[in-house]
Amino acid sequence: MKKKRNRSRPPEPLQERLKQIAVDAREKAAGLPPGDERDRLLETAVSTESAAAIDRWLSSPGLQSPK
């Protein structure tokens, strides 16, 4: 018997989820003293902001396929 795929969609678009992850990480980092945990949270914020920028670039209407 085949297993059915879960085809539910996330409630928010990817951009919104990435933005919320970055905001949450920065807020948590602001409340911590300098150290490894704070650095990890700031890295998370930067990487999710980068992912959001790449996603915006890839989904932009001006993007053309290579010739």
C-alpha positions in Angstrom: 0.0 0.0 0.0 1.4 3.4 -1.0 1.8 6.0 1.7 0.0 9.3 1.0 2.1 12.5 0.9 1.4 15.3 3.3 0.4 18.0 0.9 -0.5 20.7 3.4 1.1 24.1 2.9 2.7 26.2 5.6 0.4 29.0 6.8 2.9 31.8 5.9 5.0 32.3 2.8 8.7 31.5 3.0 9.7 35.2 3.1 7.6 35.8 6.2 8.9 32.7 8.0 12.5 33.6 7.3 11.9 37.2 8.4 10.3 36.0 11.7 13.2 33.6 12.4 15.7 36.4 11.9 13.8 38.8 14.1 13.4 36.2 16.9 17.1 35.4 16.8 18.1 39.1 17.0 15.7 39.7 19.9 17.1 36.7 21.8 20.7 37.8 21.1 20.0 41.3 22.3 19.1 40.0 25.8 22.3 37.9 26.1 25.8 38.9 27.2 28.6 38.5 24.6 29.4 34.8 24.2 29.0 31.7 22.1 25.2 31.5 22.4 24.8 35.2 21.3 27.2 34.7 18.4 25.2 31.6 17.3 21.9 33.5 17.4 23.4 36.4 15.4 24.8 33.9 12.8 21.3 32.5 12.5 19.8 35.9 11.9 22.4 36.8 9.2 22.0 33.4 7.4 18.2 33.6 7.4 18.4 37.2 6.0 20.8 35.9 3.3 18.4 33.1 2.5 15.5 35.6 2.2 17.6 37.8 -0.2 18.5 34.8 -2.3 14.9 33.7 -2.5 13.8 37.2 -3.5 16.4 37.2 -6.2 15.5 33.8 -7.5 11.8 34.6 -7.7 12.3 38.0 -9.2 10.6 38.5 -12.6 13.8 39.9 -14.2 15.7 36.6 -13.6 16.5 34.9 -17.0 17.6 31.4 -17.6 21.2 30.9 -19.0 21.5 30.8 -22.8 
